[in-house]
Amino acid sequence: MLEDSFGRQFYYLRLSITEACNFRCQYCLPDGYDGPSSEHFLSLNEIETLLAAFAGLGTSKVRLTGGEPTLRRDFLDILSVTANTPGINRVAMTTHGARMAKYVAAWRDAGLHQVNVSIDSLDPRQFAAITGQDKLKQVLSGLDAAINAGLEVKVNTVMLNDFSDSRLNRFLDWLKTTPVTLRFIELMETGNLPQFFQQQHQSGMPLKQTLLENGWQPLIRRKDAGPAQEFQHPDYAGKIGLIMPYSKDFCKSCNRLRVAANGKLHLCLFSEQGIDMRHLLACGDVEGLQAFLVENLGRKHATHFLHDGNTGATKHLAMLGG
């Protein structure tokens, strides 16, 4: 089992397979993607080595992220390799959802259990303003298809000062009949957008207090769950999650490691510049990679340094999938 010097155990790998994305979200890639091309990202063979090493050290859950992971032509192959790696018993992905209506049944058949869809507003005009794409209708169609396919579905929405009260009320009405978990995520500062963060960041604590005052009850987290505090209400088909990286003790329950699309290990979303392990992946050295992971996990800090404005290597969230 992977364990750091603070006694935290790591069951959960977030694996980015591309930095590319064809959306232009205000908080991530407002000017569109202009990064490395696909040949710079991990190959299927390298991914297979990576998964075998992590699974052999106790990793049981893998999330495929990007960028937009479905832009990879071999995405279905990557999904299948992940699901068929011995020891991996839960496979998730994060997507903008624009391709989901067409492909979600194939993803499920390849071994997908859970999908997280980014939906930053249920108002078509707001959605287009935030994401740079007028595709809310097809994303919602994909969401319905995922629910009908039997997948666990979560919806991610980033909290922004310019889009607050009206968004919340519309989402609450939607959750009365929609069986998904809606996660409100505090905006996190990234290297490319410090001014946007200063203008748009809001704490999730007032929303948490509002939920508790209105009868929402906290849920117990699964061992392999992400960082969200989740709540349920008897009058709602859906649940609500809050991800508040600026809250006290946010890092205390950390159970996940990240690997970027370029093959670098990131012990935290916002810490070091990434630790290169491509040489081990390229030669298929599973045992060497496991020794590397165990050794470097001792370098993981107790907490991130976001409060100090230190964003590490994360210039934008598409680099590591959040």
C-alpha positions in Angstrom: 0.0 0.0 0.0 1.3 3.5 -0.9 1.5 5.5 2.3 3.2 8.9 2.9 5.1 10.1 6.0 1.8 11.5 7.5 0.1 8.1 7.5 -2.2 8.9 4.5 -2.8 5.9 2.2 -3.4 6.3 -1.5 -6.0 4.2 -3.2 -6.9 6.6 -5.9 -5.0 7.6 -9.1 -6.0 10.6 -11.3 -4.5 9.9 -14.7 -4.4 12.7 -17.3 -4.2 11.3 -20.8 -4.1 14.6 -22.7 -3.9 18.3 -22.0 -5.9 19.2 -25.1 -9.5 20.4 -24.8 -11.9 21.9 -27.3 -13.8 24.0 -24.8 -12.6 27.5 -23.7 -13.8 27.7 -20.1 -13.1 31.1 -18.5 -11.4 29.5 -15.5 -9.1 27.1 -17.5 -8.4 27.8 -21.2 -10.2 31.0 -22.0 -8.1 31.5 -25.2 -8.4 27.8 -26.2 -5.8 25.1 -26.1 -2.3 25.9 -27.5 -0.1 23.2 -25.9 1.8 20.1 -26.8 0.5 17.8 -29.5 -0.6 14.2 -29.0 2.7 12.5 -29.6 4.1 14.1 -26.3 1.5 12.3 -24.2 1.7 8.8 -22.7 1.3 5.9 -25.1 -1.1 3.0 -24.5 1.9 0.8 -23.5 3.2 3.3 -21.1 -0.2 3.7 -19.5 -0.4 -0.1 -19.1 2.9 -0.1 -17.3 1.8 2.8 -15.1 -1.5 1.1 -14.1 0.2 -2.2 -13.3 2.6 -0.5 -11.0 0.0 1.5 -9.1 -2.4 -1.4 -8.9 0.4 -3.6 -7.4 0.8 -1.0 -4.7 -2.9 -1.0 -3.7 -4.5 1.5 -6.1 -8.1 0.4 -6.6 -9.7 3.4 -8.3 -8.5 5.3 -11.4 -10.0 8.4 -12.9 -9.1 9.3 -16.5 -8.9 13.0 -17.0 -7.6 15.6 -19.4 -8.0 18.1 -20.9 -10.8 16.3 -22.5 -9.9 12.6 -22.4 -12.2 11.6 -25.2 -10.2 13.6 -27.7 -7.7 10.7 -27.6 -8.4 8.4 -30.6 -7.4 5.4 -28.5 -9.6 6.5 -25.5 -11.7 3.3 -25.7 -8.5 1.2 -25.6 -7.2 3.2 -22.6 -10.5 2.7 -20.8 -10.5 -1.0 -21.5 -6.9 -1.5 -20.3 -7.7 0.4 -17.1 -10.8 -1.6 -16.4 -8.9 -4.9 -17.0 -5.9 -4.2 -14.8 -5.9 -6.6 -11.9 -6.6 -4.7 -8.7 -8.5 -1.8 -10.3 -12.1 -2.2 -9.3 -13.5 1.3 -10.0 -13.0 3.3 -13.2 -14.2 6.9 -13.5 -13.7 9.7 -16.0 -14.1 13.5 -16.1 -15.5 15.0 -19.4 -17.2 18.1 -20.7 -19.9 15.7 -21.9 -20.3 16.9 -25.5 -19.5 13.4 -26.9 -21.3 11.4 -24.2 -24.7 10.8 -25.8 -23.1 9.1 -28.8 -20.4 7.0 -26.9 -21.5 6.4 -23.3 -22.8 2.9 -23.9 -19.5 1.9 -25.4 -17.6 3.4 -22.5 -19.8 1.5 -20.0 -19.2 -1.8 -22.0 -15.5 -1.1 -21.8 -15.6 -1.0 -18.0 -16.5 2.6 -17.0 -18.4 2.9 -13.6 -18.6 6.6 -13.0 -18.6 9.8 -15.1 -18.1 13.3 -13.9 -19.5 15.9 -16.3 -18.6 19.6 -16.1 -21.8 21.7 -16.3 -21.2 25.3 -15.1 -24.8 26.5 -15.7 -28.2 25.2 -16.7 -28.9 28.5 -18.5 -27.8 28.1 -22.2 -26.5 31.7 -22.4 -24.5 31.4 -19.2 -23.2 28.0 -20.2 -21.9 29.4 -23.5 -20.4 32.5 -21.8 -18.5 30.4 -19.3 -17.4 27.5 -21.6 -17.1 29.2 -24.9 -19.4 26.5 -26.4 -23.1 26.7 -27.1 -23.5 23.0 -26.3 -25.6 22.7 -23.2 -28.4 20.8 -24.9 -26.1 18.1 -26.2 -24.3 17.9 -22.8 -27.6 17.4 -21.0 -28.6 14.7 -23.6 -25.3 13.0 -22.8 -26.1 13.2 -19.1 -29.4 11.5 -19.6 -27.8 8.8 -21.6 -25.2 8.2 -18.9 -28.0 7.8 -16.3 -29.9 5.5 -18.5 -26.7 3.4 -19.1 -26.6 2.8 -15.4 -23.5 4.8 -14.6 -23.0 6.8 -11.4 -23.1 10.4 -12.6 -21.7 13.4 -10.9 -21.8 17.0 -12.2 -19.1 19.5 -11.5 -19.8 23.2 -11.4 -17.2 25.9 -10.5 -18.3 28.6 -8.2 -17.8 32.0 -9.7 -18.8 35.5 -8.4 -20.4 36.5 -11.7 -22.7 33.5 -11.8 -24.0 32.8 -8.3 -27.6 33.1 -7.1 -29.5 32.4 -10.2 -27.3 29.4 -11.0 -27.9 27.9 -7.5 -31.6 28.2 -7.6 -31.9 26.6 -11.0 -29.6 23.8 -10.0 -31.7 23.1 -6.8 -34.9 22.9 -8.9 -33.1 20.5 -11.2 -31.9 18.3 -8.4 -35.4 17.6 -7.2 -35.9 15.2 -10.0 -32.4 14.4 -11.4 -30.5 11.6 -9.6 -27.0 13.0 -9.8 -24.5 14.4 -7.4 -23.9 18.1 -8.1 -20.5 19.2 -6.8 -19.9 22.9 -6.3 -16.1 23.4 -6.6 -14.3 26.5 -5.2 -12.3 28.2 -7.9 -8.6 27.4 -7.5 -5.8 29.8 -8.5 -3.6 28.7 -11.4 -0.4 30.2 -12.8 -2.0 31.6 -15.9 -5.1 33.3 -14.3 -4.2 34.9 -11.0 -6.3 38.0 -11.7 -9.3 36.0 -12.7 -9.0 34.1 -9.4 -8.9 37.4 -7.4 -12.1 38.6 -9.2 -14.1 35.4 -9.2 -13.2 33.3 -6.1 -15.8 32.7 -3.4 -15.7 30.4 -0.4 -18.0 27.4 -0.3 -18.6 27.8 3.5 -21.7 30.1 3.2 -23.3 27.5 0.8 -22.5 24.7 3.3 -24.2 26.6 6.0 -27.2 27.3 3.8 -27.5 23.6 3.0 -27.4 22.6 6.7 -30.0 25.2 7.6 -32.3 23.9 4.9 -32.3 20.2 6.0 -29.4 18.8 3.9 -27.6 16.0 5.9 -23.9 15.1 5.5 -23.0 11.7 4.0 -20.2 9.4 5.1 -17.3 9.3 2.5 -16.2 6.1 0.8 -12.6 5.0 1.3 -11.8 5.7 -2.3 -13.9 8.9 -2.5 -12.6 12.2 -3.7 -12.4 15.4 -1.6 -16.0 16.4 -1.7 -18.2 16.8 1.4 -21.5 15.3 0.2 -25.1 16.0 1.4 -28.5 14.6 0.8 -32.1 15.8 1.4 -35.2 13.6 1.5 -37.1 15.9 -0.9 -34.4 15.7 -3.6 -33.5 12.9 -6.1 -30.0 14.3 -6.4 -27.2 15.0 -3.9 -24.9 18.0 -3.4 -21.1 17.9 -2.9 -18.8 20.7 -1.9 -15.1 20.8 -2.8 -13.4 23.5 -0.8 -9.6 23.4 -1.1 -9.2 26.6 0.9 -11.0 25.1 3.9 -9.3 24.0 7.1 -7.8 20.4 7.0 -8.8 19.9 3.3 -5.6 17.9 2.7 -5.9 15.8 5.9 -7.9 13.1 4.1 -6.0 13.1 0.8 -6.0 9.7 -0.8 -5.1 10.4 -4.4 -2.0 10.9 -6.6 -1.8 12.4 -10.0 0.1 11.6 -13.2 0.2 14.2 -16.0 -0.3 13.4 -19.6 3.5 13.8 -20.1 4.2 11.1 -17.6 5.2 13.2 -14.6 4.1 12.3 -11.1 2.4 15.0 -9.1 2.2 14.5 -5.4 -0.3 17.3 -5.2 -2.3 19.4 -7.7 -0.5 22.5 -6.4 3.0 21.6 -5.1 6.1 20.6 -7.0 6.8 20.9 -10.7 6.2 17.3 -11.4 8.6 14.3 -11.0 9.7 12.7 -14.3 9.3 9.0 -14.5 8.9 8.6 -18.3 12.2 6.7 -18.5 10.7 3.9 -16.4 7.4 3.9 -18.3 9.1 3.8 -21.7 11.0 0.6 -20.9 8.0 -1.1 -19.1 9.8 -1.4 -15.8 6.9 -2.1 -13.4 9.1 -3.0 -10.4 11.4 0.0 -10.9 8.4 2.3 -11.1 7.0 0.9 -7.9 10.3 1.5 -6.1 10.3 5.0 -7.5 6.7 5.7 -6.3 7.4 4.5 -2.8 10.6 6.5 -2.5 9.1 9.8 -3.9 5.9 9.6 -1.8 8.1 10.5 1.1 8.4 14.0 -0.5 4.7 14.7 -0.3 3.9 17.7 1.9 1.2 17.8 4.6 -0.8 20.4 2.7 -0.9 22.4 -0.5 0.4 26.0 -0.6 -2.6 27.6 -2.3 -3.1 30.0 0.6 0.4 31.4 -0.2 -0.5 31.8 -3.9 1.9 28.9 -4.8 0.3 27.0 -7.7 3.2 24.7 -8.5 3.3 23.5 -12.0 -0.4 24.1 -12.7 -0.6 26.8 -15.2 -4.2 25.8 -16.1 -6.4 23.0 -14.8 -6.4 21.1 -18.2 -2.8 20.1 -17.4 -3.8 17.7 -14.6 -7.5 17.4 -14.8 -8.2 19.2 -11.5 
